[in-house]
């Protein structure tokens, strides 16, 4: 306490790690100290913990107040520390668990099974929708476009549908239970991506091709319906208004 009964600037308890509020060092001062990344990281987390604790004790709001920090140096130091940790883990795994290198490919023989990378199975499955390519009787029973062209058009339609969803749903929901319809659409899309991937490897699937083809389109619809029904039931007991006020950003008093 000072002579005029005013509290001193808050510190971290006298450890000297976190400077007082009125004595925050500049970037040049930090650099001249040569503290290094570990000490700066500790300073960031210690100051963030102290300020958040003080804010909670002084605030009269029932909802949780959100405290923000400047990008430099607080957020950048935190992100650098987290990035360094994960990069170190990747380097450790790469050094201790090297990938297995198989026999070299034989350019004179074609493999019996040719598949793309696993994350492109859904697109490869759309190329196999030739059974849905209609034949026009007015053209003598000939198909209007080739099956491969039809598969490419299917890719364009699916990618276009994914791209337009953010423009159709502009709500502020934070949880699937707040908008069951769009949550059901998302779950149906994820299920369809999985089932169409299984259709792309039908030559190695231990299942009848016709049954697999039917399940590719039936299972996503069923999964979307179940998701909508479950979330719709949960929403009746969900405090939507309280949840919305809980996450509203408000300045502390």
C-alpha positions as CSV (number, residue, x, y, z in Angstrom):
1,X,0.0,0.0,0.0
2,X,1.2,3.5,-0.8
3,X,1.0,6.6,1.4
4,X,-2.4,7.7,-0.1
5,X,-3.9,4.3,0.7
6,X,-3.9,3.3,-3.0
7,X,-3.1,-0.4,-3.8
8,X,0.2,-1.0,-5.6
9,X,0.4,-2.3,-9.1
10,X,-0.4,-6.0,-9.1
11,X,2.4,-8.4,-9.7
12,X,2.7,-12.2,-9.6
13,X,3.5,-12.3,-5.8
14,X,7.0,-11.0,-5.9
15,X,8.6,-13.7,-8.1
16,X,9.9,-11.1,-10.5
17,X,8.7,-13.2,-13.5
18,X,5.7,-11.0,-14.3
19,X,6.3,-7.3,-14.2
20,X,3.7,-4.9,-12.6
21,X,0.9,-3.6,-14.7
22,X,2.5,-0.2,-15.0
23,X,5.9,-1.5,-15.9
24,X,5.4,-3.8,-18.8
25,X,8.6,-4.1,-20.8
26,X,8.8,-3.3,-24.4
27,X,10.1,-5.6,-27.1
28,X,13.6,-4.1,-27.1
29,X,13.8,-4.5,-23.3
30,X,12.7,-8.1,-23.6
31,X,15.3,-8.7,-26.2
32,X,18.1,-7.1,-24.1
33,X,17.3,-9.4,-21.2
34,X,18.1,-12.5,-23.3
35,X,15.5,-14.4,-21.4
36,X,14.8,-17.0,-24.1
37,X,11.6,-18.7,-25.2
38,X,11.1,-20.8,-22.1
39,X,11.1,-17.8,-19.8
40,X,8.9,-15.8,-22.1
41,X,6.5,-18.7,-22.4
42,X,6.3,-19.0,-18.6
43,X,5.7,-15.2,-18.3
44,X,2.9,-15.4,-20.8
45,X,1.1,-18.2,-19.1
46,X,1.6,-16.8,-15.6
47,X,0.3,-13.4,-16.5
48,X,-2.6,-14.9,-18.4
49,X,-3.5,-17.0,-15.3
50,X,-3.2,-14.1,-12.9
51,X,-5.3,-11.7,-15.1
52,X,-8.0,-14.3,-15.7
53,X,-8.2,-15.0,-12.0
54,X,-8.4,-11.4,-11.1
55,X,-11.1,-10.8,-13.7
56,X,-13.2,-13.7,-12.4
57,X,-13.0,-12.4,-8.8
58,X,-13.9,-8.8,-9.7
59,X,-16.6,-9.5,-12.2
60,X,-20.3,-9.5,-11.1
61,X,-21.6,-11.2,-14.2
62,X,-23.0,-14.7,-13.9
63,X,-21.8,-15.6,-17.3
64,X,-18.2,-16.4,-18.0
65,X,-16.3,-13.3,-19.1
66,X,-13.9,-13.8,-22.1
67,X,-10.4,-12.3,-21.7
68,X,-8.4,-11.6,-24.8
69,X,-4.7,-11.0,-25.3
70,X,-2.7,-9.2,-28.0
71,X,-1.2,-11.1,-30.8
72,X,2.3,-10.1,-30.0
73,X,3.8,-11.3,-27.9
74,X,1.2,-13.3,-26.0
75,X,-0.6,-15.3,-28.7
76,X,2.5,-15.7,-30.9
77,X,4.6,-17.1,-28.0
78,X,1.8,-19.6,-27.1
79,X,1.4,-20.7,-30.7
80,X,5.2,-21.0,-31.1
81,X,5.4,-23.2,-28.0
82,X,2.6,-25.5,-29.1
83,X,4.0,-25.7,-32.7
84,X,7.4,-26.5,-31.4
85,X,6.0,-29.4,-29.3
86,X,4.0,-31.0,-32.2
87,X,6.9,-30.5,-34.6
88,X,9.2,-32.2,-32.1
89,X,6.8,-35.1,-31.8
90,X,6.6,-35.5,-35.6
91,X,10.4,-35.5,-35.8
92,X,10.6,-38.1,-33.0
93,X,8.1,-40.4,-34.7
94,X,9.8,-40.0,-38.1
95,X,13.2,-40.9,-36.6
96,X,12.0,-43.8,-34.5
97,X,9.3,-45.2,-36.8
98,X,10.5,-44.9,-40.4
99,X,8.0,-45.9,-43.1
100,X,8.3,-49.3,-44.6
101,X,9.6,-49.2,-48.2
102,X,8.3,-52.1,-50.2
103,X,9.6,-53.7,-53.4
104,X,9.9,-51.3,-56.4
105,X,7.0,-51.3,-58.9
106,X,7.4,-53.4,-62.0
107,X,6.7,-51.1,-65.0
108,X,6.1,-54.1,-67.3
109,X,3.1,-55.5,-65.4
110,X,-0.2,-53.8,-64.4
111,X,-1.4,-54.4,-60.9
112,X,-4.6,-56.4,-60.5
113,X,-6.2,-53.7,-58.2
114,X,-5.6,-50.0,-58.9
115,X,-6.9,-47.6,-56.4
116,X,-6.2,-43.9,-55.6
117,X,-5.1,-42.7,-52.2
118,X,-7.7,-43.4,-49.4
119,X,-8.8,-39.8,-49.1
120,X,-9.9,-39.8,-52.8
121,X,-12.0,-43.0,-52.5
122,X,-15.2,-40.9,-52.4
123,X,-14.3,-39.2,-55.7
124,X,-13.3,-42.5,-57.2
125,X,-16.6,-44.0,-56.1
126,X,-18.5,-41.2,-57.9
127,X,-16.8,-42.3,-61.1
128,X,-18.5,-45.7,-60.8
129,X,-22.1,-44.4,-60.8
130,X,-22.5,-45.5,-64.4
131,X,-25.6,-47.5,-63.4
132,X,-27.4,-44.2,-62.7
133,X,-26.5,-42.7,-66.2
134,X,-29.9,-42.8,-67.9
135,X,-30.4,-44.1,-71.4
136,X,-32.7,-41.9,-73.6
137,X,-35.2,-44.0,-75.7
138,X,-35.5,-41.2,-78.2
139,X,-31.8,-41.6,-79.0
140,X,-32.2,-45.3,-79.7
141,X,-31.4,-46.4,-76.2
142,X,-28.0,-44.7,-76.2
143,X,-26.7,-42.9,-73.2
144,X,-26.6,-39.1,-73.5
145,X,-23.0,-39.0,-72.1
146,X,-20.3,-41.5,-71.3
147,X,-20.2,-43.1,-67.9
148,X,-16.9,-41.5,-67.1
149,X,-18.3,-38.1,-68.0
150,X,-21.3,-38.8,-65.8
151,X,-18.9,-39.5,-62.9
152,X,-17.1,-36.3,-63.4
153,X,-20.4,-34.4,-63.4
154,X,-21.3,-36.1,-60.2
155,X,-18.0,-34.9,-58.6
156,X,-18.9,-31.3,-59.7
157,X,-22.4,-31.6,-58.2
158,X,-21.1,-32.9,-54.8
159,X,-18.3,-30.4,-54.5
160,X,-20.7,-27.6,-55.5
161,X,-23.2,-28.7,-52.8
162,X,-20.5,-28.7,-50.2
163,X,-19.3,-25.2,-51.3
164,X,-22.8,-23.7,-51.2
165,X,-23.8,-25.0,-47.7
166,X,-22.0,-22.1,-45.8
167,X,-24.0,-19.6,-47.9
168,X,-27.3,-21.3,-47.1
169,X,-26.8,-21.7,-43.4
170,X,-25.8,-18.4,-41.8
171,X,-26.9,-19.2,-38.3
172,X,-25.0,-18.6,-35.1
173,X,-25.4,-22.0,-33.6
174,X,-22.5,-23.4,-31.6
175,X,-23.8,-26.9,-31.1
176,X,-25.5,-29.4,-33.4
177,X,-28.5,-29.6,-31.0
178,X,-29.3,-25.9,-31.7
179,X,-29.9,-26.7,-35.5
180,X,-30.9,-30.3,-35.9
181,X,-31.6,-30.0,-39.6
182,X,-28.2,-28.8,-40.6
183,X,-26.5,-31.3,-38.2
184,X,-28.5,-34.0,-39.9
185,X,-27.4,-32.8,-43.3
186,X,-23.7,-32.8,-42.2
187,X,-24.0,-36.3,-40.7
188,X,-25.7,-37.6,-43.9
189,X,-22.9,-36.1,-46.0
190,X,-20.2,-37.7,-43.9
191,X,-22.0,-41.1,-44.1
192,X,-22.3,-40.8,-47.8
193,X,-18.6,-40.0,-48.1
194,X,-17.9,-43.3,-46.3
195,X,-20.4,-45.4,-48.2
196,X,-19.3,-44.1,-51.6
197,X,-15.7,-44.9,-50.6
198,X,-16.8,-48.5,-49.9
199,X,-18.4,-48.5,-53.4
200,X,-15.1,-47.4,-55.0
201,X,-13.4,-50.6,-53.6
202,X,-16.3,-52.9,-54.5
203,X,-13.8,-55.3,-56.2
204,X,-12.3,-56.2,-52.8
205,X,-15.4,-55.8,-50.7
206,X,-16.9,-59.2,-49.4
207,X,-20.4,-58.1,-50.3
208,X,-22.8,-58.3,-53.2
209,X,-22.2,-55.4,-55.6
210,X,-26.0,-54.7,-56.0
211,X,-26.6,-54.6,-52.2
212,X,-23.5,-52.4,-51.7
213,X,-24.8,-50.0,-54.4
214,X,-28.2,-49.8,-52.7
215,X,-26.7,-49.2,-49.2
216,X,-24.5,-46.5,-50.6
217,X,-27.6,-44.2,-50.9
218,X,-29.9,-45.7,-48.3
219,X,-27.6,-45.6,-45.2
220,X,-26.9,-41.8,-45.4
221,X,-30.6,-41.1,-45.5
222,X,-31.2,-43.3,-42.5
223,X,-28.3,-41.8,-40.6
224,X,-29.5,-38.3,-41.3
225,X,-33.0,-39.2,-40.1
226,X,-31.7,-40.7,-36.9
227,X,-29.5,-37.7,-36.2
228,X,-32.4,-35.3,-36.7
229,X,-34.7,-37.2,-34.5
230,X,-32.2,-37.5,-31.6
231,X,-31.2,-33.9,-31.7
232,X,-34.8,-32.7,-32.0
233,X,-35.6,-34.7,-28.9
234,X,-32.6,-33.3,-27.0
235,X,-33.4,-29.7,-28.0
236,X,-36.7,-29.8,-26.0
237,X,-34.7,-29.9,-22.7
238,X,-31.9,-27.7,-23.9
239,X,-31.5,-24.2,-22.4
240,X,-30.9,-22.5,-25.7
241,X,-31.4,-18.9,-24.4
242,X,-29.1,-19.5,-21.4
243,X,-26.4,-21.0,-23.6
244,X,-26.6,-18.1,-26.0
245,X,-26.1,-15.6,-23.2
246,X,-23.4,-17.7,-21.7
247,X,-21.1,-17.2,-24.7
248,X,-22.0,-13.5,-25.3
249,X,-18.9,-11.4,-25.1
250,X,-19.3,-8.7,-22.5
251,X,-16.7,-6.2,-21.1
252,X,-15.9,-6.7,-17.4
253,X,-17.1,-4.1,-14.9
